[in-house]
């Protein structure tokens, strides 16, 4: 009898252990299943939110296109005095397109306010400096050297020569100046590559050029990085069996470092006066007419200044649109460049997309 009782007790102990083991496995499985379900739900919500934000930001690009088309029909010039450049007017436009879920922020920038890098050489030959553009670059880079630590004037001029060698059509040992660079230089780097010897097609290529660091490209010293003042876009003038980049800059929208580079070197300090003149208002109304490329002569102290008219414009058809969509603490940005063109079929203005980057 005692033996049977011991066996029974042992069996009950084993059963209890088995039961506890099964419960432990079930609890662990339930917790793991719960974790996986939550992760799936969160992942699904993230995918849903990302898709929603892409749709909202894409809508922002379309809204900006409509604003730019309306502007083209209403005005022959482009300036910071217009609705497309006014944050308050943009917010008002966006209020007409409410979103049930999410928020949209929109910024429109004139791409022709920047220096057009491909205009540095003359085409169709593509071998020689464009004299007016070379002077522009000299002043721009010398000014940059005065504000950027570890960049002196000699290095700044060297960068210009290296950019010219990168885009000119002759790849040989005849580098520009004493500090330019052709393929011989680039092929000796740790990660070798060839000199392009053709126009830039993406601004990021600039970081491949001798002398241009990531810091100089993105953010540098007392001024923003070079990428904020330079563009690969611009009006490409096409003739019989030839093309060229005019490189005209919209004086109505150019930022201060670009305005300074447009000025005669002895008058560069007056760029700030011109910069402020464009924005002067009386109440809510702007008081200065910017429709003529010589309007800068009306600025106090600038009457005798001469800016090369081959460098100037007061209009643009290239614009950068930055549309940022946000949901709760998440955000997504579409950075796009568009060009206003006439649709030959319907004889109306439209905007074509030249670049589209999701950030």
Secondary structure, DSSP 8 states (H G I E B T S, - for coil): -HHHHHHHHHHHHHHHHHHHHHHHHHHHHHHHHHHHHHHHHHHHHHHHHHHHHHHHHHHHHHHHHHHHHHHHHH-SS--TTSGGG-HHHHHHHHTTS--SS-EEEEEEEEGGGSEEGGGGB-TTT--SB-HHHHHHHHHHHHHHHHHSTT--HHHHHHHHHHHHHHHSS--SS--STTT---HHHHTTSSS------S--SSGGGGGGSTT--HHHHHEETTEE-GGGTEES---EEEETTEEEE---EETTT--HHHHHHHS-GGGGGGHHHHHHHTT-EETTEE-----STTGGGGSTT-TT----GGGEES--SEEEEEEEEEETTEEEEEEEEEEEEEETTTTEEEEEEEEEEE-
